[in-house]
Amino acid sequence: MAFCTSCGSTLIDGARFCTSCGQPAGTQPAQPAPVVPALDYTIQGDNLQVIRIRLKPGQELYAEAGKMVYKQPQVVWETRMSGATLGEKVWGAIKRKLMGESLFLTYFHTPVQGEIGFAGSYPGRIQAFDLHAGQSVFVQRDSFLVAQATTQLNIAFVKKLGAGFFGGEGFILEKLTGPGSVFIHAGGDFVEFTLGPGESLQVDTGCIVAFDEGVDYDIQFVGGIKTALFGGEGLFLATLTGPGRVIIQSMTLEKMRRELAPYRAGGDEHKGLDAITGIFDSDD
C-alpha cells in the first residue's frame, strides 16, 4: 500500500496525484503514515460538558479563542495566526472569519505534564474525532473547539448550489483533517447514524453536526405545497447519502434564540405562512 509523501493519505494504485491534497504522487518510495501519540482526555458533564486534556511534553494543542476554561500553571499558551508566511497568516484569518471563528488561534504546550480544560459557549455536547493521517470529517460552521496541532482546520465550500442557498449552514462548512484528535461543540443532544452505500437520511437543515468525507450532502424540497407551508418544518430538508457516519443535533443555537425571544409566545418552530417569509433565512 502506498501513501502520499505530502499528507500521508493512502494512494490509489497507479494514481499520479493524491486525491486528498492534490500533490503529485512522485517517484519516491512511499513512506508510512505518521504516527501521532494519542491524546489523553476525558469528557465530563451532561449538557454543559467540559473536556479535560492531560497534555504531555511534546504535544501541542490549538483552540478557538475564548474556549479555555482552566489550565495548570505549567501549561504555556500563546495566541497567534497560523501559517508560515504573512500571506498564509492573512488568508488563514480570512478563512476563519468565514467559518464563524475568531481571527486568532490559541496554542498550548507544556514542558511537563499538565492539564487543561475547554468548553462550548452554550448548552450542548462535545464530540471527539480521532482521525488517521489524511482522514477528514466535515462539521458545521462555528463548531470547532480544540485540536492537536498535527491536524488541519480548513474551510469547505458546499459544491451544490441548492445546498448552499437553502442549507442551514449556507455555502460554508469546516473540514478537519488528521492525523490527530479534534473536538467540536454543538447544541442539545447528539444522535449518530452509520449509513450504508446508497442509504439516505433526511434531516432538518440546521441540525447537521458532522459527517464523513464520503457522505453526499444535498438539499431537497420537502414535498407538497401544503406540507411545506403548514408542516412546521420549513420548505427544505438536507439529504445525506452514505456510505459514512452522520451526527445530528437536537437543538441549534438559533432555535434556542428564537424560543427565548421576548416576542415569542411559544408553540411550533414555524407557524402557518411564516415559512414563506423565512424561505431564504439560513440561520437555522
C-alpha positions as CSV (number, residue, x, y, z in Angstrom):
1,M,0.0,0.0,0.0
2,A,1.4,3.4,-1.0
3,F,1.0,6.7,0.9
4,C,1.2,10.3,-0.2
5,T,4.6,11.8,0.8
6,S,2.9,15.2,1.5
7,C,-0.1,14.4,3.7
8,G,0.2,10.7,4.4
9,S,-3.1,9.7,2.7
10,T,-3.5,6.3,1.1
11,L,-2.8,6.4,-2.7
12,I,-4.8,4.6,-5.3
13,D,-2.6,2.2,-7.3
14,G,-1.3,3.9,-10.4
15,A,-2.5,7.4,-9.3
16,R,-0.4,10.3,-10.4
17,F,-1.9,12.7,-7.9
18,C,-3.1,12.4,-4.3
19,T,-6.9,12.7,-4.0
20,S,-6.7,14.4,-0.6
21,C,-4.1,17.1,-1.0
22,G,-3.6,17.2,-4.8
23,Q,0.1,16.9,-4.7
24,P,1.9,14.7,-7.3
25,A,2.4,11.2,-6.2
26,G,6.1,11.3,-7.2
27,T,8.5,8.5,-7.7
28,Q,9.9,8.4,-4.2
29,P,9.2,5.3,-2.2
30,A,6.0,5.7,-0.2
31,Q,6.6,6.5,3.5
32,P,4.4,5.0,6.3
33,A,1.7,7.3,7.6
34,P,2.9,9.4,10.5
35,V,2.2,8.1,14.0
36,V,0.8,10.8,16.4
37,P,0.8,10.0,20.1
38,A,-2.7,9.5,21.4
39,L,-4.2,12.4,23.4
40,D,-5.2,11.6,27.0
41,Y,-8.6,13.2,27.6
42,T,-12.0,12.7,29.2
43,I,-15.3,14.5,28.5
44,Q,-17.3,15.3,31.6
45,G,-20.8,16.6,32.2
46,D,-24.2,16.3,30.6
47,N,-25.4,19.2,28.5
48,L,-22.7,21.7,29.8
49,Q,-19.8,19.5,29.0
50,V,-16.1,20.1,29.7
51,I,-13.2,18.3,28.0
52,R,-10.2,17.7,30.3
53,I,-7.0,17.1,28.5
54,R,-3.8,15.8,30.2
55,L,-1.1,17.3,28.0
56,K,2.3,15.7,27.8
57,P,5.7,17.2,26.8
58,G,6.0,17.4,23.0
59,Q,2.2,17.6,22.5
60,E,0.6,20.8,21.3
61,L,-3.0,21.9,21.0
62,Y,-4.7,24.8,19.2
63,A,-8.1,26.1,20.2
64,E,-10.7,28.6,19.3
65,A,-10.1,31.9,21.2
66,G,-12.1,32.1,24.4
67,K,-12.9,28.3,24.8
68,M,-10.4,27.6,27.6
69,V,-12.0,27.1,31.0
70,Y,-8.9,26.4,33.1
71,K,-5.3,25.3,32.9
72,Q,-2.5,24.3,35.3
73,P,0.3,26.9,35.6
74,Q,2.9,24.7,33.7
75,V,0.8,24.8,30.6
76,V,2.1,27.6,28.3
77,W,-0.2,29.4,26.0
78,E,0.3,31.7,23.0
79,T,-2.1,33.4,20.7
80,R,-1.0,33.7,17.1
81,M,-2.1,33.3,13.5
82,S,-1.3,30.0,11.8
83,G,0.8,29.9,8.7
84,A,4.5,30.1,7.7
85,T,4.3,33.3,5.7
86,L,2.4,36.6,6.0
87,G,0.2,35.7,3.1
88,E,-0.7,32.3,4.7
89,K,-1.4,34.1,8.0
90,V,-3.8,36.6,6.4
91,W,-5.6,34.1,4.3
92,G,-6.0,31.8,7.3
93,A,-7.5,34.6,9.3
94,I,-10.0,35.4,6.4
95,K,-11.0,31.7,6.2
96,R,-11.6,31.5,9.9
97,K,-13.8,34.6,9.8
98,L,-15.8,32.9,7.0
99,M,-16.2,29.8,9.2
100,G,-17.5,31.9,12.1
101,E,-14.3,31.5,14.1
102,S,-12.0,34.2,15.6
103,L,-9.1,35.7,13.7
104,F,-6.5,34.2,16.1
105,L,-6.0,30.7,17.5
106,T,-4.5,30.0,20.9
107,Y,-1.8,27.3,21.1
108,F,-1.0,25.3,24.2
109,H,2.1,23.2,25.2
110,T,3.9,22.2,28.3
111,P,7.4,21.2,29.4
112,V,6.0,18.7,31.9
113,Q,2.6,17.0,32.1
114,G,-0.2,19.4,32.7
115,E,-4.0,19.6,32.5
116,I,-6.2,22.0,30.6
117,G,-10.0,22.2,30.1
118,F,-12.2,23.5,27.3
119,A,-16.0,24.0,26.9
120,G,-18.5,25.4,24.5
121,S,-20.3,28.7,24.8
122,Y,-23.8,27.4,25.2
123,P,-25.6,24.2,26.4
124,G,-24.7,21.2,24.2
125,R,-22.3,18.4,23.8
126,I,-18.7,17.9,22.8
127,Q,-17.8,15.4,20.1
128,A,-14.3,13.9,19.7
129,F,-12.9,12.6,16.4
130,D,-9.6,10.6,16.4
131,L,-8.5,11.0,12.8
132,H,-5.9,8.9,10.9
133,A,-3.5,10.6,8.5
134,G,-5.5,12.1,5.6
135,Q,-8.8,11.2,7.2
136,S,-11.3,14.1,7.1
137,V,-14.6,15.0,8.6
138,F,-17.0,17.9,7.7
139,V,-18.5,19.8,10.6
140,Q,-21.0,22.6,10.9
141,R,-19.8,26.2,10.8
142,D,-18.6,27.7,14.1
143,S,-18.4,24.3,15.9
144,F,-14.6,24.0,16.2
145,L,-13.4,23.8,19.8
146,V,-9.8,22.4,20.1
147,A,-7.5,20.0,18.3
148,Q,-4.0,18.6,18.3
149,A,-1.5,20.8,16.3
150,T,-0.9,17.9,13.9
151,T,-4.5,18.3,12.5
152,Q,-5.6,20.8,9.9
153,L,-8.6,23.1,10.2
154,N,-9.8,24.3,6.8
155,I,-12.8,25.9,5.1
156,A,-15.0,23.7,2.8
157,F,-17.5,25.2,0.3
158,V,-20.7,23.3,-0.5
159,K,-20.4,22.1,-4.1
160,K,-24.1,22.1,-4.9
161,L,-25.9,25.4,-5.5
162,G,-29.2,24.3,-3.9
163,A,-27.4,23.1,-0.8
164,G,-25.6,26.4,-0.5
165,F,-28.7,28.6,-0.8
166,F,-31.1,26.6,1.3
167,G,-28.9,24.6,3.6
168,G,-28.8,25.7,7.3
169,E,-25.1,26.3,7.1
170,G,-25.1,28.2,3.8
171,F,-22.1,27.6,1.5
172,I,-19.6,27.1,4.2
173,L,-18.6,24.1,6.3
174,E,-15.4,23.3,8.3
175,K,-13.1,20.5,7.2
176,L,-10.9,18.8,9.8
177,T,-8.1,16.5,8.6
178,G,-5.9,14.2,10.6
179,P,-3.7,12.8,11.9
180,G,-4.7,13.6,15.5
181,S,-7.7,14.3,17.8
182,V,-10.1,17.1,17.2
183,F,-13.1,18.2,19.3
184,I,-16.2,20.2,18.3
185,H,-19.2,21.5,20.2
186,A,-22.9,21.8,19.1
187,G,-26.2,22.3,20.8
188,G,-28.6,19.8,22.5
189,D,-28.0,16.1,22.4
190,F,-26.5,14.1,19.6
191,V,-27.8,11.2,17.5
192,E,-25.4,9.2,15.4
193,F,-26.1,7.2,12.2
194,T,-23.9,4.9,10.2
195,L,-25.2,5.0,6.6
196,G,-24.5,2.2,4.2
197,P,-23.8,2.7,0.4
198,G,-26.8,4.5,-1.1
199,E,-28.6,4.7,2.2
200,S,-30.1,8.2,2.8
201,L,-31.3,10.3,5.8
202,Q,-33.4,13.4,5.6
203,V,-32.5,16.0,8.3
204,D,-33.7,19.5,9.3
205,T,-31.1,21.7,7.5
206,G,-29.7,23.3,10.7
207,C,-29.4,20.1,12.7
208,I,-26.4,18.6,11.0
209,V,-23.4,18.4,13.3
210,A,-20.9,16.4,11.3
211,F,-20.5,13.8,8.5
212,D,-17.7,11.8,7.0
213,E,-16.0,12.9,3.8
214,G,-17.6,10.1,1.8
215,V,-21.2,11.2,2.6
216,D,-23.0,13.1,-0.1
217,Y,-24.8,16.3,1.1
218,D,-27.7,17.9,-0.8
219,I,-30.9,19.9,-0.1
220,Q,-34.3,18.8,-1.3
221,F,-37.8,20.3,-1.4
222,V,-39.9,18.6,1.3
223,G,-42.8,17.6,-1.0
224,G,-46.2,19.2,-1.5
225,I,-47.0,22.9,-1.0
226,K,-49.3,22.2,1.9
227,T,-46.7,20.2,3.7
228,A,-44.1,22.8,3.1
229,L,-46.2,25.7,4.3
230,F,-48.0,24.1,7.2
231,G,-45.9,21.2,8.2
232,G,-43.9,23.2,10.7
233,E,-40.5,22.0,9.3
234,G,-39.8,24.6,6.7
235,L,-39.5,24.2,2.9
236,F,-36.3,22.2,2.6
237,L,-34.6,19.2,4.2
238,A,-31.0,18.1,4.0
239,T,-30.4,14.7,2.4
240,L,-27.3,12.8,3.5
241,T,-26.4,9.7,1.5
242,G,-23.9,7.1,2.6
243,P,-21.6,5.4,3.0
244,G,-20.4,7.1,6.1
245,R,-21.1,8.4,9.6
246,V,-23.6,11.2,10.3
247,I,-24.1,13.1,13.6
248,I,-27.1,15.3,14.1
249,Q,-28.1,17.6,17.0
250,S,-31.5,18.0,18.8
251,M,-31.1,21.8,19.3
252,T,-29.4,24.6,17.4
253,L,-28.3,27.9,18.8
254,E,-30.7,29.8,16.5
255,K,-33.7,27.7,17.6
256,M,-32.8,28.5,21.2
257,R,-32.6,32.2,20.5
258,R,-36.0,32.1,18.8
259,E,-37.7,30.3,21.6
260,L,-36.2,32.7,24.2
261,A,-37.0,35.9,22.2
262,P,-39.4,38.1,24.2
263,Y,-42.0,38.5,21.4
264,R,-42.4,34.7,21.2
265,A,-45.4,33.3,23.0
266,G,-44.3,29.7,22.5
267,G,-45.5,27.0,20.1
268,D,-44.1,25.3,17.0
269,E,-40.9,26.4,15.2
270,H,-42.9,27.6,12.2
271,K,-46.5,28.8,12.2
272,G,-48.6,28.8,9.1
273,L,-47.3,31.1,6.3
274,D,-44.3,32.2,8.4
275,A,-42.4,29.6,6.4
276,I,-42.8,31.8,3.3
277,T,-41.1,34.8,4.9
278,G,-38.2,32.6,6.1
279,I,-37.5,30.9,2.8
280,F,-34.1,32.5,2.4
281,D,-33.3,32.5,6.1
282,S,-30.2,30.2,6.5
283,D,-29.5,31.0,10.2
284,D,-31.1,27.7,11.3
